[in-house]
Amino acid sequence: MTIKEVKELLSSNDVTEAQLAELEKDPRVGVQKLIVSYRKKQAKLLAKKEAFLERFSYEKQFWQKGELVAGVDEVGRGPLAGPVVTAAVIIDHNFDLLEVNDSKKLSPEKRLQLYPKILSEAVSVGIGVKSAAVIDQINIYEADRQAMAQAVKALDVKPDALLVDAMNVPIDIPQIELIKGDAKSNSIAAASIVAKVFRDKLMDDYDKIYPQYGFPRNAGYGTKEHVEALKKYGPTPIHRKTFAPVSDFFK
């Protein structure tokens, strides 16, 4: 085999141990480098698979009893503008999207790639949204909780339990609160990605109405660009009046 053919074989992910053993006898430096690279990639993939399977540990407690469990997460607690968005996602043991992890650890491009795949593989997905006006009325913490309940109620099937990222959902379903749950549970991680992509799209749409604030770049968070625009143009109807420095305009 030429080195090019060896490279194509190792890239195919269809290599037998017998073929590898034969290639390891090849004295060519180029072939040996390719094998080292292949072994490293396989070790990384194995570690990723093991971590992925480990993030099913909470779900398995319910699956073993034949129960459905939903992961619940939110995005948008800290911004000066826009709603808080939550997602509830039910997955089962067939879920195989290895890249699914805490949305904050993924690039925007990766989240966009995973979003439709999660919707396709999930048993059910629900979304909850509470506007800036609601946040101002009942505070961000309570708005967050209400949005989570809304997301759970939006599911096509009622789950037997919830896995929630560091929150308690005001709904009569047993739940486990997990600190940094999106790094411990694939259900919560999937919910974090769905909520993030959904909210980012909302903020992109708001940019068409209020283009001065740079929402596609800051998602409503208080970046320098956003705060400077706020000082120049004042708040919009989607700004949170109870959040400083927006609140300064209403004193």
N, C-alpha and C positions, 0 to 999 in steps of 0.2 A: 504493500500500500504506500502511496505517496503521503507526504505529511499533510497535504490538503485533504486527502481522503480520510486520514486519521482524524483530522479536525472535524470534518463533517460527521463522522461516525460518533465522536464524543459529544457533538452538539445535538445529536438526534435523541438523546436520552433513552436509547434502546440498545444499550451496551450490556453484554453478558459478562459475568465474572471471568469466564474462560477467555473471552476476547481481551479483557483488561490484562489478565495474566500473560497472554501472548505478547501484548503490546509492551508490557513492562520488561520484556527480554530484549526489546528493540534498542540497539546501542545509540541510535541517533538522538542528539541533544534536543532537537526540536520536538521529537515524539515524547521524550521524558518530561519536557516542560508542559506539554499539553496534558499529560496524565496527572501531573501535580496540580495543575489548574482545575482539571476535572474533579479530582478528589476533594479539593477545597470547596468547590461549588456544591458537591454532593453532601459534604459535611454541613454546610450552611443550610441547605434545603432540609436535611434531616433535623437540624436544630429548630428550624422554623416549623416543621411538622409537629415536632414534640411539644413546642410551646403552644401551638394551635390546639392540639389535643388536650393539653393541660387546661386551657381556657374553657373546656367543656365540663370541668369538674362539678360546678354548681348545677348546670343543666342536667347532668346525668343523675343527680339525686332525685329529680322529678321524672325523667324519662324511664328510669327503672321501675317506677310505680305506674307507668302508663299515663303520666300527667303532662299537660302542656304548660310551659313556663315562658313568660315574655320578659325580654330585657328592655329597660326603660332608661332613657338618657335625655339630656337637654343641651341646648346651646343658646347663647345670647343673654346671659345674666348680666354681663358687665358693660355692654355697649350704651352709648348715649342716645342712640336712635334705633328704631325698628322693634319688632316683637321678640318675645322669647319663644323658641320653637322646641317642641319635644317629639320624640318618636318612641313607639313601642313596637318591638319586633319579636315575633315567635319563629324560631328555627327548630329543626329536628336533627336527628343523627345523620341525615344525608347531606347536611350543609358542609360544603367543602372548599369555601373560599379562603385559602391560606393567608391571603394578604389582609384579611379583615383584622383590624386591631384598633386601638385607641385612635380616633380620628385626628387628634393633635399630632400623632406620630407619622401621619401620612401626608403626602403632597396633595395640593388641590387637584392635580391631574389624576392621581391614584384614586382619590375619593370619587371623582366623577366617573372613573372606569368601574368602580365597585358598586356605585349606587344602583344602576339598572340590574346588575347581577344579583344584588341582595334582594331587590324587589321580586326578581324572578325565582330565586331559590327559597325565600322565606315562606313559611306557612301562612303568615299574615303580617301586615304592617299597618300601623295607625299613626296619625300625625295630630299633634296638638299645637295650637297657636294662641298666644295671648298678646294683644296689642299694647303699644306704649300707654294708651289711655287706661287700660285695665291695670297695667303695672303701676301707674301713678295713683290709681284708686285704691288698690289693695296691697301694694308693695311687691317688690320683685320676687321675694321668697314665696309668698302665697300665690302669686301669678304663675310661678314655676310649677308649684304643686298642682294647681288647677289645670294647667296645660298638660301635665303628665297624666292626670285622670282623664282628660279629654282624649289623649292619644290611646290610652288603654280601652276606653269605651268605643273608639273608632275601629278596633280590631274586628275582623269578620267572625272570629271565634273567641269565646271567653277563656282566658288562660286560668289554670288552677292556682298559679302563683306568679309573683313578679320578682325579678332581680333588678334592683334599682341602684343607680350610681349616687350613693351618699344622700339620699332623700327618702322621705316617707310620702307615699301617694295617698291622698284622701279618698280611698276607694276600698270597699269591703272585699279585698282579696289578700290572702297571706303574702307577705313579701319579705325579702332579705335585702337589707341595705348594705352595700359594699363600698368601702372607701376606695377610690380609684378603680371602680368597678369596670370601666371600659378597658382596663389592662388585665382584668381577671376573668372576664366572661365574654365569650363570643357574641352572645345575645345583646349585651349592653354595648359592645364595640360596634356591632351592626347598627344598633339604634343611634349611636353617636355619629356615625357616618351619614345615615339617612337624615337626621336632624340638621347636621352641618350643611350638607349639600342643598337641602330644601330651603334653609334660611338664607344661604348665600345667593340662591336664585331669587328669592324675594327682594333682597337688598339690591341685586342687579336691576330688578324691575323698578324699584323705587328710584334708582339713579336716572331712569328715563323721565321721571317727574321732577326730581330734585337733583339735577346734574352737578350742582356747585360743590357738593360735599364729598365727592370721591368714594361713594359707598362700595363700588366694586373692589376698591383697594383696601378699605378699612372695615367693611361690614358693619358700620355704625359705631365702631369703637373710637375712643377719644384720641386719635392720632393728632399730630401737629397740624396736618393738612385739614382735618375735620374741625378742629377747634378754631383754627384761623378763619375757616369758612363760616363757622357759627358766629364768630364775632362780626364778620362782615355782612352776612345776610340774615342773621337771626335764626331762631328755631323753626322747624317745619311741624306740621301736625303729627309726624311720626317720631319726633324727639320726645324724650322722657323728661317731663317737667320737674320731676322730683330728683333728678340726677344732676349733680354739679358737673360742669359749669352751666348747664342748660337752665338750672333753677335760678341762676342769677338774673335771667331775663324776666322772671315773674315775681320779683320782690317788690 
